[in-house]
């Protein structure tokens, strides 16, 4: 039985974003190995029927000794498992996984799931990451990008080769799992839900400030935060700050959840004012799949999820004023228009972002590995 290995920077992301890909590979007769740092979702990965291998990883650190240990651990794991190919996700797994796989003669298929905060700011770190990516992707058999902006940047700067690169529709979304759920008509306030990691670059401060401004002049809106707080990230929103906003009555803190569907169903609109270099935010695809309108920024990855004015609204990044204006505009829409926005969003996701499209492209890329590499 041939082995396919997946590597990511969290067990959470493998379980939430790759479970159906793992299932599809198993149905094709592959043994699947998932490699990721241990977290609360590691046991759930084992429940998918694949092998789980813990890999300690300093996701955001820049310590060369720790990264050297990461590389050494990867060499050990891959030499022992001998996979026919490695599927890489996120920055460090893509870079160090590719380095290790190349030494062992293992073909690599990379997924550039957004560029993160590294590519937002300029400086030595960005230059270093670009250079390491350029080396890591040099012999990749396939490089998938989640939006056309990242694809164009990597090709124009010679970081990836055009002949092995292509754009995927994000991570895709299981449109059957995230099915529409009719909300009971209510005369209560309209609910705006922020759904995502609570990071500065995800636009949490802008969401809160827009909520503060809107609530100061009208009573028909309420605002909720749902996501991981206090994650190991320099730009993470401190849990104490979230508690302060909740105590002021600006937002409701919903905490964390293993299943976001009920919270999406209870909301009228999903808001993600991110200026983080996203791939394609899965939360927006899930929301649109459940027929919920979306307000998000006109930035790479985010803009692809919305038909502006038809399934939601795009706003200028970092602009509290524009975000407030679009929230007010949504509040003033008749109910039937909001519902039609939701329907248009689901049609858009079904046509362009269904997870079956992503899985098909992966299985085709793996099948093509029997062909010689392109030089």
N, C-alpha and C positions, 0 to 999 in steps of 0.2 A: 504494500500500500504506500503510495507516494505521499510525502508530507508537504503541506504548505504552511509556512510560518507567518504570523502577523505580529507586528511590534508597534506599540503606541506608548505615549507618555503617561497614560492612566488606564487602569482596568475599567473604570467608569466609561471611557469613550469606546473601548472595544465592545463592552456589553450593550451600550445604548445605540451605537452607530453601526456596528459590524455583525450583530447577531444573525441577521438574515443572510449575509454573505457567508458566514461560517456554515450555516445550515445548507446553503446551496452547494458549497464546496464538498461538504460531507455527502450530500446526495449524489454527487458525481464520483464518489469513491475515494476522495482524498482524506487523509488523516490531517487534522488541523491542530496547530500549536499556537497558542496565544501567549505573547511575551509582553509583560507590562509590570510597572511597580505595583506592589500590593496595596489595596485600599478596600473599602467596604463592598466593592462589586467583584472582587477576585473570586470569591466562592460562587458567585452567579455565573461567571465564565465557565467554571468547571461544570456547572449545571447545564451548559449548552451541549455537552457531550464531547468537548475538545479538551486537549491537555492545556493546563495553565502553568507557565513557568514564571516565577517572580523575578523581577529584575530591578534592584535598587537604582534609582535615578534621581539626580539633582536637576529637576526640570528647568529651573530658572537660573541656576548657579553658573558661574564662569570660572570655577576652580579647575585648572588643567589636570591636577592630580585625580580629582573625582571623575572627570571626563575620561581620563586614561583608564581608570578602573572600570568605568562603564564599557569602554571599548574591549577591554580584556575579558570582562564577563560575557559580552556578546560573542566574542570569538569562541569561548568555551562552550556556550550554549549551542551555537550554530554548528560547531564541529561535532558535537555530540548528537544533535538531532538530524543533521544532514538533510535539510529540506530541499525540495526541488526548486523552490523559489521563496523569496522573502517579500512580503507586502509591508511597506513602511508607511507610517503615518506620524505626523508632527515633526518638529524640527530635529531634535536630538536623535530620535530613532531613525529618521531618514538619513541623517549625516553619518552617525557612527554605525548604524546598521549596514549602510552601503559600504563603508570602509571595511567592516569585518567580512561581509558577504563577498566582496571582491577578492580578498585574500584567499577565501575558501572556494572560489569559483562558483558561487551561488548566484543565479540571476535575481535581479531586484526589480520590483515594480513599486515606484514611489507615488505617494499621494500628497500634493502640496495643499493642505487644508487651511489655506489662509496664511498670511505672513506674520500675524501677531504684532505685538508691540515693538519688536525689533525693527521692523521696517517702517514704523511710524516716525521714529526719531532717527536722526542722522548722527554718525560718529564712528568711532573705531569698532564698536561692537557690530554695527550693521555691516561695515566693510569686511570684518572677519567672517561673519555668518555667510555673506554673499560668496566669499572666496571658498569657504568650506563646502557650501552647496555646489559650487561650480565643479569642484573636484569630485564630490560624492555622486553627482548625477552624470558624470562623464560616461560611465559604462552602463547606465540604467537601461533595462530592456523596454521599459515604458514609464513615462512620467505623466501622471494625471494631475490636472489642475481643477479647482472647484469654481473658478470664475475666469472670464476672458481677460480681465485686467492683470491678474497674476501671471497668466500664460504669456501675455504680450511682454510684460516686464522681464520675465526670465529669458525669453527668446531674444529680445532686443539687446539685452546685456550679456548674452552668451553664457548664461548660467545653465540652461538646458538646451538640448538639441531639438530643433523643430520636428525632425523626422520621426522622433519617438515620443512626441508630446501631444497631448490633446486635452480638451476641456470636458469635464464631467458635470452633470447637474448637481453639484454639491455632493453630500453623502446620500442624497435621495431621501424619500420618506415613504413609509408603509401607509399608503392611503386607505387601506382597509382597517388597519389598527387605529389610525387617526381619522375616524369617520365623523361626519357631522352629527352633532347632538343638539336638537332644538332646545333653545332656552325658553323658559316660560315667560310670557309677556309680563312686564313689571313697570310700575310707575315710579320705581325707586331710582336712585342715581345710576348713571352710566359708568360701568367699571372699566378702567384702563389697567392692564396688567403688564408689568415688566417681567419678562421671563428670560433668565440667563444667569451667568456667573456675575456676581456683584463686584465688578471691576470699574475703575474710573473710566477707562477707555471704552467700556460698553455703554457709557452715557448715563450711568446711574445718577450722578450729581445733576445733570441737565434734566432728567426725568423728575427728580425731586423738586428742583426749582420751578419747573413748569407746573407741577402739581400745586406747589405753594401759591403760585400766581393765579392759577385758575380757581382754586378754592377760595381765594380772597375776594373774588367777585361773583361767584355763583355756587349754588349748592347742589347742582344736579350731576356732580361727578365725584367719583372716588378712585383712589389710586392704590395699587397693590404691588408689592415686590415679592417675587418667588425665585429663589436661587441660592447657590452656595455663598455663604458669607465667611470671611476670614480665611479664604484659601491661601495656599502658599504662593503668593504672587505679590511683588512690590506695590502693585496698584490696587490691591484688594481693598474693598471698603471694610472698615473695622466694624465688627458686630455692634460695638457700643454706639457707633454713629447711626446705624440702622434703628437701634432701640430708641435713640433720641428723636429721630424723625417720626417714629410711631407714637412716642409719647406726646409729641406736638400735634398729633392728629393729621399730619400731612399724608402719610402713607399707612397702609396696613401691611405688616410683615407676615408673610405666609410661611416663612422658613424654607425648608427643603422638602422634596418629595421624590419618591421612586416612580411615580406615575403622574404626569402633568395633565392628563386629559380632563379630569374633572375641573381643574382650575381654569383651563382654557374654555371649557364649556360654560363656566360660570361668568366669564368675562364677555364684554361687548367688543373690545378692541385690544390687540396686543401691541405694545410699544417697545421698540428697541432702538434708542438714539445713538447707536454705536459709531465710533470713529476708529475702532480697532480694525486692523486689516483682516477681516473675516474671510473665510472660504465662502460658504453660503450658510448663514445661521440656521441650524436645524430647528430652533424654536420657531422661527418664522414660517418654515415649511409646515411644521406640525400645526401651527395656528391656522394657516391658510387652508390646509387639508381639512380642518374641522369647521371651515366656513366662517372664520373670524377675520374681520378686516385687520389690516396691519398698518402701523405708522412706524417708519424707519428712515434711516438716513440715505441720502443719495451718494453712497460710497460703494467701492468694490465689494461684491458679494451680497450686500444688503439690497441694492437697487434691483437686482435680478429677481427678487422674490415678489415684487409689487408691480402691478399695473397702475401707475400713478393716476389717481382720480377715479379708477374703476374698481380696484380691489383694496385700496388703501391710499395712503399719502406718503410721499417722500419729503424729507425736510433737510435743510442744510446742516452739516455736521457741526456740533458744538454750539448751535444757535438755540438758546432757550426761547427766544422770541418767536422763531419760526415754529418750534415745537408747540409752544403755547397756542399759536394761531391755528395750527392744524388740529390740535385737540378741540379747540373751540368750534372749528368748522365741522368736525365730526359730531360734536354734541348737538349742533343745530340741524343735522340731517334728519329727515323723516325716517321712521323705523323701516319702512319698506326699502328705502335706499341703502341703509346699513345692511339689511339682509341680502340685497342684491350684490353688494360689495363682497360679502362673504361667499356667495355662490360663484362669483367671478374668480375669486382667489382659489377656490378648490379646482375649478376647471383649469386654471393656469398651472397649478401644481400637478394635476393629473397628466397634463399634456407634456410638461417639461421636466418635472422633478420626481417622478415616480421611482421608487427604489429599484424596481425591476430593471430600469434602464442602466443604473449603476452596476448592478450585479451581472447583467449580461456583458457589459464592457470588460469587467474583471475576468469573467470566465473565458471570454474570447482572448484576452491578453495572456492568460495562463496557458491556454491551448496553443498559442503561437510561440511559446518558449521552446518548442522542439525545433523551430527554425533557427538558423545561425544568426548571431547578433549583427545589427547594422553597424557598419564602420563609417 
